[in-house]
Amino acid sequence: MSAATAAGRRRGWRGDTLALRLFLLMWAALVLSHVAAWSTVQLLAGAPRAPAADSAQPPPGARPRPPPGAAWGGAPGAPGGPGSRPVPPPTPTFPSLPPALPGGLWVVDYGVRFIVIALAAWVGSRWLAQPVSRLVGAAEQLGPALARGRTPAPLDEHHGTAEVRSAATVFNRMAQQLREVFEGRGLMMAAISHDLRTPLTRLRMRLETTPLEAQFQQRSVADLAEMNALIDAVLEVFRGSAAAPAPQQVDAAALVQALVDDRAEQGEPVALQPLAEGAPPAVLSTEPLALRRIVDNLVGNALRYAGATEVLLHSSAEAVEVQVLDRGPGIPAAELAAVMQPFVRLESSRNRATGGAGLGLFIARELAQRLGGTLTLGPRAGGGLQAVLRLPRRP
């Protein structure tokens, strides 16, 4: 833990907990609701009127009433007379009980209380949920940041309740550990691949210079070539997870056209259907090298299994789509998700002509996600496979 982080945690009051904030918020809401309701009722009811002066005076000639409990000097048996019981004093009103509200003011009283408590609950819930929202946002950005080889943005460890500060510290530590694991994995695989190339190269030179049976020599050299291709594929996976370059304005139609032309010059049957007339230009902000690798992997996969392929371009105001179609054997629906995983090959013969390393579609999907797009596979109408790369236009 850094010195700044430790100092920030010391500055934070340990007693500032989520439970304490919730307790204080509830009390504040109750007190505020009572004050608001009382003020509103007093304002609507108005000040009480004093009784009229003439009604308070007894009529002329009337005998004044004795004080409560005093006896009248009247006839025997009469209240207050000789032999009568003393009149009990009236029951006093409990001073803390408010008098009954006249009319419909009690509806106003409870209505004001309800509104104030509801507003306090809504504002307080948003206030207390802000740290959780920041944690959710950081968690959503963690995966894309690690996939692009970038350091995730740390959470603030100096503000918020004790639980929020602890969660931020743990999250930052976890993100740093994941970053180190990803970097270490890439360095380890690069070192292993580099160390394997040297003995493989020596072995290939010995096989080519040693007089052996021609068929045995060819198979051995082909095995070594397949191992080198596998190493290249693994390195390509980790190169794809390295730090991504800054996006550029790329004309996807021109890029795909150049790729198809390169394939056609090598004698490979690849056809391109350009954008429809009137469609918006297929220009978007993306990484040109990553886009080319995706399309090249899809085209190579189609050529390997179908022998020919067709590339279609679609452009709209929201996204640019590149479709790679073939008339090969296709992929069963139950295995469409499996072929996106690394080192998965559905070719039962596992021969060098069509087997591959099982990384082409995995690399294409990872790069598509890094570009903010999607790669989906599905059956083509009439037989074959349809791969659709969709890249949304960035604002």
C-alpha positions as CSV (number, residue, x, y, z in Angstrom):
1,M,0.0,0.0,0.0
2,S,1.4,3.4,-0.9
3,A,2.1,6.1,1.6
4,A,-0.6,8.3,0.0
5,T,-3.1,5.5,0.4
6,A,-2.2,4.9,4.0
7,A,-2.4,8.6,4.8
8,G,-5.8,8.8,3.1
9,R,-7.1,5.9,5.2
10,R,-5.8,7.6,8.4
11,R,-7.6,10.7,7.4
12,G,-10.9,8.8,7.0
13,W,-12.9,8.5,10.2
14,R,-13.3,4.8,11.1
15,G,-16.7,5.5,12.7
16,D,-18.1,6.8,9.4
17,T,-19.9,3.6,8.5
18,L,-22.9,2.9,6.2
19,A,-25.0,2.0,9.2
20,L,-24.3,5.3,11.0
21,R,-25.2,7.3,7.9
22,L,-28.4,5.4,7.4
23,F,-29.3,5.9,11.1
24,L,-28.7,9.6,11.0
25,L,-30.6,9.9,7.7
26,M,-33.7,8.3,9.1
27,W,-33.7,10.5,12.2
28,A,-33.2,13.6,10.1
29,A,-36.1,12.6,7.9
30,L,-38.4,12.0,10.8
31,V,-37.5,15.3,12.5
32,L,-37.8,17.2,9.3
33,S,-41.2,15.6,8.5
34,H,-42.6,16.6,11.9
35,V,-41.4,20.2,11.7
36,A,-42.7,20.6,8.1
37,A,-46.1,19.1,9.0
38,W,-46.5,21.2,12.1
39,S,-45.5,24.4,10.3
40,T,-47.9,23.7,7.4
41,V,-50.9,22.9,9.7
42,Q,-50.2,26.1,11.8
43,L,-50.1,28.1,8.6
44,L,-53.3,26.7,7.3
45,A,-55.2,26.8,10.6
46,G,-54.3,30.3,11.5
47,A,-53.9,31.8,15.1
48,P,-56.7,30.9,17.5
49,R,-59.3,33.7,18.2
50,A,-59.8,35.1,21.7
51,P,-63.3,34.6,23.1
52,A,-65.7,37.6,23.1
53,A,-65.5,39.9,26.1
54,D,-69.3,39.9,26.8
55,S,-69.6,36.1,26.7
56,A,-66.9,35.8,29.4
57,Q,-68.9,38.0,31.9
58,P,-71.9,36.5,33.8
59,P,-75.3,38.1,33.1
60,P,-76.4,40.9,35.4
61,G,-77.8,39.6,38.7
62,A,-76.5,36.0,38.1
63,R,-75.0,34.3,41.0
64,P,-71.3,33.6,40.5
65,R,-70.3,30.0,40.2
66,P,-68.1,28.7,43.0
67,P,-64.7,27.4,42.2
68,P,-64.5,23.7,41.3
69,G,-65.0,21.5,44.3
70,A,-66.5,24.2,46.4
71,A,-70.1,23.7,47.9
72,W,-73.0,25.8,47.0
73,G,-75.0,27.1,49.8
74,G,-78.3,25.7,48.4
75,A,-80.9,23.3,49.4
76,P,-80.1,20.0,51.0
77,G,-79.3,17.3,48.5
78,A,-78.8,19.8,45.7
79,P,-75.4,19.8,44.1
80,G,-73.2,21.8,46.3
81,G,-75.8,22.0,49.1
82,P,-75.7,20.6,52.6
83,G,-75.1,16.8,52.6
84,S,-74.2,16.6,48.9
85,R,-70.9,15.1,47.6
86,P,-68.3,17.5,46.4
87,V,-68.1,17.9,42.6
88,P,-64.9,16.2,41.4
89,P,-62.5,18.5,39.5
90,P,-62.4,18.1,35.7
91,T,-59.8,15.6,34.3
92,P,-56.8,17.6,33.1
93,T,-55.6,17.3,29.6
94,F,-52.2,15.5,29.1
95,P,-50.0,18.4,28.1
96,S,-47.9,16.5,25.5
97,L,-51.0,15.4,23.5
98,P,-51.8,17.9,20.7
99,P,-55.4,19.0,20.5
100,A,-57.5,17.4,17.8
101,L,-57.0,18.9,14.4
102,P,-60.1,20.6,13.0
103,G,-61.6,19.6,9.7
104,G,-59.3,17.9,7.2
105,L,-56.1,19.3,8.5
106,W,-55.1,15.9,9.8
107,V,-54.9,14.8,6.1
108,V,-52.6,17.7,5.4
109,D,-50.5,16.8,8.4
110,Y,-49.9,13.1,7.4
111,G,-49.6,14.1,3.7
112,V,-46.8,16.5,4.4
113,R,-45.0,13.9,6.6
114,F,-45.3,11.2,3.9
115,I,-44.0,13.6,1.2
116,V,-41.0,14.7,3.2
117,I,-40.1,11.1,4.3
118,A,-40.4,9.9,0.7
119,L,-38.2,12.7,-0.7
120,A,-35.6,12.0,2.0
121,A,-35.7,8.3,1.2
122,W,-35.2,8.9,-2.5
123,V,-32.4,11.4,-2.1
124,G,-30.7,9.4,0.7
125,S,-30.9,6.2,-1.3
126,R,-29.2,7.8,-4.3
127,W,-26.6,9.4,-2.0
128,L,-25.8,6.0,-0.3
129,A,-25.8,4.2,-3.6
130,Q,-23.2,6.4,-5.3
131,P,-20.2,4.4,-4.1
132,V,-21.8,1.2,-5.2
133,S,-22.4,2.7,-8.7
134,R,-18.7,3.8,-8.9
135,L,-17.7,0.2,-7.9
136,V,-19.9,-1.3,-10.6
137,G,-18.6,1.1,-13.2
138,A,-15.0,0.3,-12.3
139,A,-15.8,-3.5,-12.5
140,E,-17.3,-3.1,-15.9
141,Q,-14.2,-1.3,-17.2
142,L,-11.8,-3.8,-15.6
143,G,-12.2,-6.5,-18.2
144,P,-11.8,-4.3,-21.3
145,A,-8.8,-2.5,-19.8
146,L,-7.0,-5.8,-19.1
147,A,-7.9,-7.1,-22.6
148,R,-6.4,-4.0,-24.1
149,G,-3.2,-4.2,-22.0
150,R,-4.1,-1.0,-20.1
151,T,-3.9,-0.3,-16.4
152,P,-7.5,0.0,-14.9
153,A,-8.4,3.4,-13.4
154,P,-8.1,3.1,-9.6
155,L,-11.0,3.8,-7.3
156,D,-10.8,6.6,-4.7
157,E,-9.7,5.1,-1.4
158,H,-9.9,8.3,0.7
159,H,-13.6,9.2,0.6
160,G,-16.8,7.5,1.6
161,T,-17.7,5.3,4.5
162,A,-15.4,2.7,6.0
163,E,-17.0,0.0,4.0
164,V,-16.6,2.0,0.8
165,R,-12.9,2.8,1.5
166,S,-12.2,-0.9,2.3
167,A,-13.9,-2.1,-0.9
168,A,-12.0,0.4,-3.0
169,T,-8.7,-0.7,-1.5
170,V,-9.5,-4.4,-2.1
171,F,-10.7,-3.7,-5.7
172,N,-7.5,-1.7,-6.5
173,R,-5.3,-4.4,-5.2
174,M,-7.2,-7.1,-7.1
175,A,-7.0,-5.0,-10.4
176,Q,-3.2,-4.6,-9.9
177,Q,-2.8,-8.3,-9.2
178,L,-4.8,-9.2,-12.3
179,R,-2.7,-6.8,-14.4
180,E,0.5,-8.4,-13.1
181,V,-0.8,-11.9,-13.8
182,F,-1.7,-11.0,-17.4
183,E,1.7,-9.4,-18.0
184,G,3.5,-12.3,-16.5
185,R,1.6,-14.8,-18.5
186,G,2.4,-13.0,-21.7
187,L,6.1,-12.7,-20.9
188,M,6.2,-16.3,-19.9
189,M,4.7,-17.5,-23.1
190,A,6.9,-15.3,-25.2
191,A,10.0,-16.6,-23.4
192,I,8.9,-20.2,-23.8
193,S,8.2,-19.7,-27.5
194,H,11.5,-18.0,-28.0
195,D,13.4,-20.8,-26.2
196,L,11.5,-23.5,-28.3
197,R,12.4,-22.0,-31.6
198,T,16.1,-22.5,-31.2
199,P,16.1,-26.3,-30.7
200,L,13.4,-26.7,-33.3
201,T,15.5,-24.8,-35.9
202,R,18.5,-26.9,-35.1
203,L,16.4,-30.1,-35.4
204,R,15.1,-29.0,-38.8
205,M,18.5,-28.3,-40.1
206,R,19.8,-31.7,-39.0
207,L,16.8,-33.4,-40.7
208,E,17.3,-31.5,-43.9
209,T,21.1,-32.2,-44.0
210,T,21.0,-35.8,-42.8
211,P,20.5,-38.5,-45.4
212,L,17.3,-40.1,-44.5
213,E,14.4,-41.7,-46.3
214,A,12.6,-39.1,-48.3
215,Q,9.2,-39.8,-47.0
216,F,10.4,-39.8,-43.3
217,Q,12.3,-36.6,-43.9
218,Q,9.3,-34.8,-45.4
219,R,7.0,-35.9,-42.5
220,S,9.5,-34.8,-39.9
221,V,10.1,-31.4,-41.5
222,A,6.3,-31.0,-41.8
223,D,5.9,-31.8,-38.1
224,L,8.5,-29.1,-37.2
225,A,6.7,-26.6,-39.5
226,E,3.4,-27.4,-37.7
227,M,5.0,-26.8,-34.3
228,N,6.4,-23.5,-35.5
229,A,3.0,-22.5,-36.8
230,L,1.5,-23.3,-33.4
231,I,4.1,-21.2,-31.7
232,D,3.3,-18.3,-34.1
233,A,-0.4,-18.7,-33.3
234,V,0.1,-18.6,-29.6
235,L,2.3,-15.5,-29.9
236,E,-0.4,-13.9,-32.0
237,V,-2.9,-14.4,-29.2
238,F,-0.7,-12.6,-26.7
239,R,0.2,-9.9,-29.2
240,G,-3.5,-9.3,-29.5
241,S,-3.8,-8.8,-25.7
242,A,-0.9,-6.3,-25.6
243,A,-1.4,-2.5,-25.4
244,A,-3.7,-1.4,-28.2
245,P,-2.8,1.5,-30.4
246,A,-4.9,4.6,-30.6
247,P,-7.9,4.2,-33.0
248,Q,-7.8,5.9,-36.4
249,Q,-10.3,6.9,-39.1
250,V,-10.3,3.8,-41.4
251,D,-12.2,3.1,-44.6
252,A,-13.3,-0.4,-43.9
253,A,-14.4,-0.9,-47.6
254,A,-10.9,0.0,-48.9
255,L,-9.2,-2.1,-46.3
256,V,-11.3,-5.2,-47.1
257,Q,-10.9,-4.5,-50.9
258,A,-7.1,-4.5,-50.5
259,L,-7.1,-7.8,-48.5
260,V,-9.3,-9.5,-51.1
261,D,-7.0,-8.2,-53.9
262,D,-4.0,-9.7,-52.1
263,R,-5.7,-13.0,-51.7
264,A,-6.8,-13.0,-55.4
265,E,-3.2,-12.3,-56.5
266,Q,-2.2,-15.5,-54.8
267,G,-4.8,-17.4,-56.8
268,E,-7.3,-17.9,-54.0
269,P,-11.0,-17.8,-54.9
270,V,-12.2,-14.8,-52.9
271,A,-15.0,-12.6,-54.2
272,L,-16.1,-9.2,-52.8
273,Q,-19.5,-7.7,-53.0
274,P,-19.1,-3.9,-52.5
275,L,-21.4,-1.6,-50.6
276,A,-24.9,-1.0,-51.9
277,E,-25.4,2.1,-53.9
278,G,-26.5,5.0,-51.7
279,A,-25.2,3.4,-48.5
280,P,-23.1,5.7,-46.2
281,P,-19.3,5.4,-46.4
282,A,-17.9,2.6,-44.3
283,V,-15.5,4.9,-42.5
284,L,-15.2,4.4,-38.7
285,S,-12.7,5.0,-35.9
286,T,-10.9,1.7,-35.2
287,E,-7.6,-0.1,-35.3
288,P,-6.7,-0.9,-38.9
289,L,-4.2,-3.7,-38.2
290,A,-6.7,-5.4,-35.8
291,L,-9.5,-5.1,-38.3
292,R,-7.4,-6.6,-41.1
293,R,-6.4,-9.5,-38.9
294,I,-10.0,-10.3,-38.1
295,V,-11.1,-10.3,-41.7
296,D,-8.0,-12.2,-42.8
297,N,-8.6,-14.9,-40.2
298,L,-12.2,-15.3,-41.2
299,V,-11.3,-15.5,-44.9
300,G,-8.5,-18.0,-44.2
301,N,-10.8,-20.2,-42.2
302,A,-13.4,-20.2,-45.0
303,L,-10.8,-21.0,-47.6
304,R,-9.4,-23.8,-45.5
305,Y,-12.7,-25.6,-45.0
306,A,-14.7,-24.6,-48.1
307,G,-12.1,-23.8,-50.8
308,A,-13.8,-20.5,-51.7
309,T,-15.5,-17.6,-50.0
310,E,-17.4,-14.4,-50.6
311,V,-17.1,-11.2,-48.6
312,L,-20.0,-8.8,-48.2
313,L,-20.0,-5.2,-46.9
314,H,-22.9,-3.4,-45.3
315,S,-22.9,0.1,-43.9
316,S,-25.5,2.0,-41.9
317,A,-25.6,5.1,-39.7
318,E,-25.0,2.9,-36.6
319,A,-22.5,0.3,-37.6
320,V,-20.4,-1.3,-40.4
321,E,-20.8,-5.1,-41.0
322,V,-18.4,-7.4,-42.8
323,Q,-19.9,-10.8,-43.7
324,V,-17.7,-13.8,-44.8
325,L,-19.7,-16.5,-46.4
326,D,-18.8,-20.0,-47.7
327,R,-20.4,-23.2,-48.9
328,G,-18.4,-25.6,-46.8
329,P,-19.6,-28.2,-44.4
330,G,-20.7,-25.6,-41.9
331,I,-20.7,-26.0,-38.1
332,P,-23.4,-27.7,-36.1
333,A,-25.5,-25.3,-34.0
334,A,-24.5,-27.1,-30.8
335,E,-20.8,-26.4,-31.5
336,L,-20.9,-22.8,-32.6
337,A,-19.9,-21.5,-29.2
338,A,-17.2,-24.1,-28.8
339,V,-15.3,-23.2,-31.9
340,M,-14.7,-19.7,-30.5
341,Q,-12.6,-21.2,-27.7
342,P,-8.8,-21.6,-28.1
343,F,-7.3,-24.8,-29.4
344,V,-10.7,-26.2,-30.4
345,R,-10.8,-27.9,-33.8
346,L,-13.9,-29.7,-35.2
347,E,-11.9,-31.3,-38.0
348,S,-11.9,-35.0,-37.2
349,S,-9.0,-35.9,-39.5
350,R,-6.7,-33.3,-37.8
351,N,-4.7,-33.1,-41.0
352,R,-2.4,-30.3,-41.8
353,A,-4.4,-29.1,-44.8
354,T,-7.5,-28.3,-42.8
355,G,-6.7,-28.9,-39.1
356,G,-5.0,-25.7,-38.2
357,A,-4.2,-24.8,-34.6
358,G,-7.7,-23.9,-33.4
359,L,-6.9,-20.3,-32.7
360,G,-8.1,-18.4,-35.8
361,L,-11.7,-17.8,-34.7
362,F,-10.6,-17.2,-31.1
363,I,-8.2,-14.5,-32.1
364,A,-10.8,-12.9,-34.4
365,R,-13.4,-12.8,-31.6
366,E,-10.9,-11.4,-29.0
367,L,-9.9,-8.6,-31.5
368,A,-13.6,-7.9,-32.3
369,Q,-14.4,-7.4,-28.6
370,R,-11.3,-5.2,-28.2
371,L,-12.6,-3.0,-31.0
372,G,-16.0,-2.8,-29.3
373,G,-17.7,-5.0,-31.9
374,T,-19.1,-8.5,-32.1
375,L,-18.4,-11.6,-34.1
376,T,-21.1,-14.1,-34.6
377,L,-21.2,-17.4,-36.5
378,G,-24.3,-19.1,-38.0
379,P,-25.5,-21.4,-40.7
380,R,-25.8,-19.9,-44.2
381,A,-29.0,-20.3,-46.1
382,G,-28.5,-23.1,-48.6
383,G,-25.6,-24.6,-46.7
384,G,-22.3,-23.4,-45.4
385,L,-21.2,-20.9,-42.7
386,Q,-21.8,-17.2,-42.3
387,A,-19.5,-15.1,-40.1
388,V,-20.7,-11.6,-39.3
389,L,-18.3,-8.9,-37.9
390,R,-20.3,-5.9,-36.6
391,L,-18.4,-2.8,-35.6
392,P,-20.5,0.1,-34.2
393,R,-19.5,3.6,-35.1
394,R,-17.9,5.4,-32.3
395,P,-19.1,9.0,-31.5
